[in-house]
Amino acid sequence: MGEGTPQEPVSPAATPRKRPFFQFHLSTAVVLMFVAGVLLWANLQTPLKSFVMLGRGSPPFQNLSPVVSVHHGTTTNAQGFPFEVREYYTVETEDYSHWKKGYLILDILCAALALLLAAGACRFSQRCAEKMGWSPNTAVAAQFGAVAIFALNVMSGRPVGLGSHFGWPLSWSGRDHDAWAAIAWDVAAGLWCITVIGVICEWLIRRRERSS
C-alpha cells in the first residue's frame, strides 16, 4: 500500500444494546398479570369466621369497639392478605366494621414485593436457560408452573378458628409455632416441582427437534 493511498476508517465493535429498566419479556408481563390476579383474589376474599362467645369486650372484639356486646352466635368476616385489613361483623341486627390502616400499608408493600420478586425470578429463569443452552420455552413453562404453585399455596387457604391456613403441600398458619418449618417444606416442594417441569419440557423440546 502506497503512502498516498487513503486508509479506510475502522468502525468500532458493535456493543450489545442494553435493555431498558422497565422493559420486560412478554412472558414476564403475563406472569406478573397472573400473580397480581392471585393477590387481588386473596385480598377480596371474605372467609367467614364464626365465634361462640359471651360477655362484653371478649377477644377478638376488645380492640374493635368498646360499646359492642358480644353475644352467642356472633359472626365476623375479614378481608386482606397476608394481613387482615378490614374486619366486619354482625351482632344481632347491627353491622360493625373496623379498618386496620397499618396492615393496609403492609399488604400494599407485600403485594409490591411479590410482584418485584416474580419479575426477578422470571429474569433469573431466562438467564439460567441461556447459560444452560436450554430453549426459552422451557423458562416460560417453568415460570407458569411457578405461578400455578403460588396460586395453589394462596388459594388453598381456609378459615380455621381465629386464623387462616395456607400452603401446599403442607398447611400452615401464622399462629403456628412451627409455621417456618412448613413454609420451608412448601418452598422446597415448589422448587422441586418447577425443576421437574423445566426438565420435562426441555426433554420434550429436544426430542421433537431430534425427530424432525
Beta strands, then each sheet from edge to edge (+ up, - down):
strand 1: 48-50
strand 2: 55-56
strand 3: 69-70
strand 4: 75-79
strand 5: 86-91
strand 6: 94-99
strand 7: 158-160
strand 8: 163-165
sheet 1: 1+ 4- 5+ 6-
sheet 2: 2+ 3-
sheet 3: 7+ 8-
end
